[in-house]
Each structure stands twice: as structure tokens, then as C-alpha cells.
Amino acid sequence: MSAGDPAANQAEVQRRYREFLDLMPLTLSLAGLPTSDVGKYFTEEQIEGRSFTIRHAYKAARGLVREAITR
């Protein structure tokens, strides 16, 4: 399969998606964000801030797992 092969690209997308889902519990734990109260919603600014936190927690989780499996 070449780099431009659609089947290879699809397999890579599926692999990355699976990695993302597998890391989500660790990511959310590292982020340490509280849930919203029932019936209360986050503002757009709060969502952006939480997204930033989750994004960085995901990078940390990914690095932690990669470091752990290479030792």
C-alpha cells in the first residue's frame, strides 16, 4: 500500500480514533474538570477553557502512555 492509498489512510484514521478513545478516561482524570450541575450549562468561554484543558491533558496522557510502554 502506498502513502496515498485510501485503505491505508482509513486504517490510520481508525487507529488514531481508537487511541483517542482509549486515552479518554486518563485524559479526563488528568484534566480534573468538574461536571456541570443538573440543569446548568457551561458558557461558550467556559467550554473553550475546558477544551484547552482537555487538549493539554490528552497530550500529557499520550506522552505518559508512550513513555510507560517504551520502558
N, C-alpha and C positions, 0 to 999 in steps of 0.2 A: 504494500500500500504506500502510495506517495503522500507527501505532506498535504497535497490538495485533495486527497481522497475524501469524499463526503462521509463515507462509513467510518474512516479513522477519526475525522473531526467529530462526528456524532458520538463515538466511543469516548473521546477525550472529554466532551461536554458532560456525558453521563458520569464519568469518573470524578470530575470536579464537583458535580452536583452531589454525588454520594459522599464525597469528602466533606463538603459543606454541611450536609445533614448530619453526618456522624460527629462533627465537631460542635454542632449547635448546643447540646447540653453543657459542655465545658465552656463554650463561649459565653452563654448566658450566666453561668455561675461566676466566671471571671468578671463579667460586666457588673454584677451585683446590683442591678437595677430593680427597684420595687415595682410591683404591679399596680395598676390603677385601681381605685376604689370602684365598687359596683356603681354603674350609672354615671361615672365621671370619666371624661375623655381628656387625653393629652392635647395641648395646643400644638400648632404646627411647629413652633420653636422648640417645644419640649420633644417632639418627635425627632426633629433634626438633631438635637443634642443627644438623644438616646441612640440614634442611628450612628452618630460619630463614635459613641462609647462602644457600641456593639462591633462596629467595624474594627476598632483597635483591639478589642478583646478577641475577635476572630483571628487577627494576625498573631496575637500572643499565644492563643490556643494552638494554632497551626505550628508555630515555632516550637512550642513546648513538646508537642507530639513528635515532630520531626527529630528534635534533639533526643527524646526518650527512645525512639526506635533505632537511632544510629549509634547508641552507646553499647 
